[in-house]
Amino acid sequence: MPEPSAGAPLYPRFLVPRVEEALADTPVVLIGGPRQSGKTTLARQLAAGRAFLTLDNEPTLLAAQADPVGLVRSHDAMVIDEIQRAPGLLLAIKESVDVDRRPGRFLLTGSANLMTLPLVADSLAGRIENQVLLPLSQSEMVGVEGCRDWIDQVFAGRVPHPASGREVIAERVLRGGYPDALTRATPRRRQAWARQYIDMLLRRDIRDLARLDKVEHLPRLLAMLAQVSGQLCNFTQLGGHIGLDHKTVGKYLAVFEQLFLMQRVPAWSGNRLSRLVKTPKLQFIDSGLLAALLEVSEISPIHHRARYGQLLESFVFGELLKHCTWSDRRYAMCFYRDKSQREVDFVLEDAMGKLIGIEVKAAASIGGADFAGLRQLAAMAADRFAAGIVLYDGDVTLPFGPKFWAVPIGTLWRARFR
């Protein structure tokens, strides 16, 4: 499956400065991310005289598997596309870099999170920098006017206000961010593309990445995980429905995470050690793929409205995650839930321990009760609490007390700050 098609328009990618900085001082730079997110296109733009090899080309793949050292030695500097298809190349790259540590010699792309593999950690530690390119953000879709520093601005104490009229949110949620999907003119065609994309991952990419038993269960498990997106992970319950034990479900879920389909989000706690033992939530990274798995192609007052909240939460999760990938600051993303079942959908925490809480509401009106979880979080975090925001389907930013705001979802890609 090539990426992207010739008919797909080129969008500005906010990750470019981060990759260019890495190429200037690091021997090996990896652009990781899901298939069809635009990695190959970006790598070609940044190739700058490097030889370009793609392991989606069968003869090149066979050569890489037969003689990885010879392939690496054949060029002084190169781009290797889809490196996860021949992981043996990584040891050959290490050998080459240990002899010649000039920065920017190798630009790799990978459709799996290679940084989780022991082979990468052992062979290229200290020699590689990983940058993640996710599907298009809404900011990248709207171009130069897009908001690329929403999280940074909120942490700095500035409040986002709409920079344009009311946005049609539901259409954006159902489209998702894959460039090739956006070239399809109708929801039916976009979902046909999404189903084919998922089928390709299950039939080929997972087999390239891991040796799994009972692979026939993968489509059903993925469909079930879509049903519980945004909920706490209960591996035992999920596996029981399709005859898998909880360890196998956990193993399969880890592979889905490596392919950037979904991500486990830990529970926030003032004690960072306790986060490791609390049950995480599951979030799909792209709301368009989630909509296809849930077979939701339209949202109307009487059609799939109950699913809209789930899809909207996935959509916001994906947008926040993308903002984190290109920000100059590092953020951890969690969720909050107390014993009284008060929740906050997303908690973003910076390196200094400051945090903001973000609640997502699929509604055009907001009341004080919508801030209950955020106020509890603020009490727990005390002076570390920077802001509590309810993102809603409205068109005006409204104050709900010091540090608490109702903010239109559309400010994630078009905003004025004050």
N, C-alpha and C positions, 0 to 999 in steps of 0.2 A: 504494500500500500504506500504509494509515494506521498510526500508531503511538501507543501500543499500543492493543489492542482494549479495548472497554468492560469486558470481563470480567476484564481483567488487574488483579491487586491492586497497590496502591501500596506501594512499598518506600522506606525512607529512602535518600536518595542522599548519600553522603559528600562529593560535590563541591559541594553547595549553599553552604557557607561561602566557598569559593574564588570562586564566581560572584558572590555577594553583595558580597564585598570589591572585586571588580573593578568592579561596577556603581557602587560608591560613589565611585570616583575616575577612571574611564576612560570616554571618550565612547562607544566601541563595544566590546561584548563578544561574542565568538563562542563558542558551545558547539558544538564539532565532535565527530564520532563517527559510527559506522556507523548506517545505517537500523535502526529498531526497537530502539535502545538506550535509549530513553526521553527523548530530547532535547526533543521537542515537549511531553511531559507536564511536564518540568522547566521549560521556558520559560513554559508557561501558569501554573505555580505562582508564577513570579517576575515575571509581566507587570506587576503593580502599577500598573494604570491605563494602560499603554501599549496602543496599538492593536495587534491581533494579525492579521497577514497570513500566509497560507501559500501558497507558490508551487506546492504540489501541487494547488491550486485553479486550474483552467485559465483562467477569466476573469482572475483576479489575475495569473497568469503572463503572459498576453497583454498586460495593462496595463503590467506591469513591463518587458516587452521593448519595447513601443511608446513609452512615455514614462517612463523611470526617474526623471527629475528631478521630474516632476509627481507621481509616486507618493510619493516621499520627502517632498516639500513638503506633501503632503496631511495629514500628522500631525506634531505637535510631537515625539512620542516613539513608538517602535513596536518591536514584535517582528516580525521577518521570518523565517519558517520555511522551511528548504531553500533558502538563499540561492544555492547553487551552480547552481540552475536558471536564474538571471538574473544572471550576474556583472556585467552593465552597471550594476546598482544600486550596486555598490561605489564607482564614481566619483561617482555622485550623492550617496551618503552622505558621501564625503570633502568634497564641496563644501558640504554642509549643516553638517558638523562644523567646517569651517574658519571658518564664520560664527558658530557657536554651539557652544562646546566644553564645555557642561555635561556632567557625568558621567552615564552610564547612559541616554543618549538612545536608543541602538540596541542591542537584544539580538537577535543573529542565531543561527540554527542552521544547520548544514551537514553533510550526509552524505558529505562528501569533505573531505580535509585541504587546505583552501583556503590554509593558510599556506605550502604548497609552490609556490603559483602566483605568478608574477611580478606579476600584476595586483594581488594583495593586498599584497604586499611594497612595491610602488611607490606604491599609492594610499592605504594606510591605515597606513603605518609611523608609529609613535609615537602612533597614535590608537586602536589596537585591542589587546585582550588575548584570547588564545585559551585556552580550557579544554576539555579532552577528556573526554567522557562515554562510557565503554566500556560494554558489556553488564554486567549486574549481577554484582558480586562475591559470593562466598559469604558474606562478612561482612554485606553489605547484605541478603542473603536471610534471615539469622538475626536481623536487626533490631538492637535497641539493645544486645544482648549481643555483637554482632559485634566482632571485633578490627580496628581501623582503623589501628593504628600498629605493625604487626609489624616492618616494616623499620626504623623509627626506634628501636624498642626494642632490636633486635639490634645496631645500630650503637652504641647506648649501653652495650653490654656486658651486657644482660640476656638471660637464656636462656628461650625459650618452652617451657612445659609444658602438657599438655592440661588444659582447663578442664571437660571433660565426658568421657563414656565413648567407646568406640570409634566412629569415624565410618564410614559406608558410603561409601567414596570413589568406587568405580566408577560408582555411580548419578549422583553429582554431575558426574563427568567427562563422561559421555555426555549429560547434560542441557544443559551449557553455561550461558550467562547471559542469553540474550535473553528479556525479560519475556513476550512472546507465546508463545514456545516452552514456557515453564514452565506455561502454562495448559492445555497438552495433557496428557491423562491417561496416555497410554501412549508407550513408545519409538517405536512405529510412527507415531503421530500427530505426535510431535515431529519425526521425521525427514521426514515429509511436509511439515511447515511449513518446515523448513530447506531442502529441495529447491526449494520454491516461492520462498523468499526469495532463494536463489542465482540462480535463473532470472530473477527480477525485476532483480537487479543487472546480470546479463549482457545482458538485453534492453533495459533503459532507462537505468539510472544511468551505465553506462560510456559510452554514447552521449552523454549529457548532458555528461560530463566531458571527453572527448577524441575526436578523429577518428582512428580506428584502421583500418588495412587488415587484411584477412583475419580479420574478427571471428568467422567461423565456427570458427576454431581456439580461441577462448577457452574453451569448456567443456572441451575435451580438455586444454588447458594447465593449467587450474585443477585438474582431476583428477590430472594428473601432479605438480603442485606439492604436492598433498595427500600423495601417496605419499612425497615426499622431505622432508616437514616434519621439522624438527629436524636436518637434514643440511646440509652445505656446499652453497652454490649453484654449480651448474655449468651456465651458460646454454647453452653450446655443446652439451653432451650432451642437455639437455632439448629444445632446439629441433630437434636432429637426428631425434628420434623422430616429430615431426609436421611436418617440413619448414619450420621457421623458423630464421633465423639468430640468433646470440646477441644482436645488437643489438635485434632485434624482441622477443625474449623479455624482455630487460631493460626495454624500454619497456612491455610488457604488465604485467610484475611491478610496475613503478612505479605503474601505474594501480590494480592490486589493493591496493597499499599505501595509495594515496590514499583508497580506499574502506574502509580499516580492516579488510580481510580478513586480512592477514598483515603481517609486519614482518621486515626483515633485521636480524639481530643481529650487530654487529661482533665481531671477535676481540680479546680483551684483550691488551695489551702494556704493559710499563712505559714504553715510548716511545709517546706518544699519536699521533705522526705515523705510526708504522708501522701503526696500526690501520686507517688509511684505505686501505692497499694490500693488507691480508690478506683472504682470502676470507671473506665473512660466512656465517652460518647463516640458514636460513629458518624462521620460526615462525608458525603460525596463531594468531590472537589468541583465538579461541573454540573450545574443544575440542568443543562440540556440533556446530558447523558442520563441523569436521574429521571427526568421526565419521560425519556424513551423507555427506560426500564419499568416505570410505573404506568406506561401507556397513557400518558396525559399529553394531549396535543393542543388543548385549548382550555382557557379558564373563563368561565362565565358565572353569573350569579347562581346558577343552578347546576353547573356542570363542573365537577372536580374541585369545588371550592374548598372542601375539607382537606384536599391534598396541597392546596396552594401554600399554606403556612409552612409545610414541610419543604416544599421546593424553594420558597423564598428564603428560608433559613440556610439551605444549601447554597443558594445564590450569593447571599451576603458572606457566608464563610469563604467561598471562593474568591470574592472580591477582596476581603481583608487579607487572605493568604497571599494574593498577588501583590498587594501593596507592601507586605512584609518582605517579599523577595527582592524588591528593588530599593527599599529604604536603606539609608546609610546607617540606621540604628537597628539593633537587634531586638526583636520582640518574641515573647513566648505567648502562645494562645491556649487558653483553657476555657472551662465553663465553671459556673458556680451553682451549687445546690446544697441547701441545708436540711436539717432533720425535719423541718416544717414544710418541706417541698417547695420552698421559695427558690426560684432559679434565676440565673442570668445566662443568656445564650452564649455570650463570648466575653472572656476577660483577657485583655491584652496587658502584658506586664513588660516593662523595659528592664534594662540591665541593672538599674538602680533600685528596682523593687516598686517603682511607681506603677499604678495601673489605672485603666479605664474599663468600665463595664458597658457592654452593648447588648441591648435587648431588641429583638426583631418582632414587629407586629404587622400582620397582614390586614391592616385596617387604616381607614382614612381619618379616624378620630382617636384621640388618646385621652385617658383620664389619669388621675393620681394613683389609682390602684395598679396601673401598669408599671409603676416605679417601685413596687414593694421589694422585689428581689434586689434591685440596684441599691435601695436604701439600706438593706441588710448587709450587702457587700460593703458599702461605704462604712458602716459601723464596724465591720470586721477589720477593714484595712486601715481605718483611722487616717492618719496624716499621709499615708501612701496613696490614698484615693485621689485621682486627678479629675475624673469626670464620669458621669453616668448618663448614657444616651439611649433613648428609645428611637430606633429607626422605624419609621412608619410610612404608609403610602399616602402622604399628604403633600402640601405644597408650601408650607411655611414652618420656620423654626420657632418653637415656643419654649419659654422658660418654665420649669417646675420646681423652682427653689435653687439655692446656691449649688452650682456644679451639676445640676440636673437639667436635661434638655430633651425635648421631642424634636427630632431632626428628620426631614424627608430623606428617603433612601436615595433619591437621585443625586444628593450631594456627594455621594461616593465617586461620582465622575464629573459633576459640574458643581462647583462650590465657590462661594466667597467666604472669607474668614474674617471675623472681627471679635 
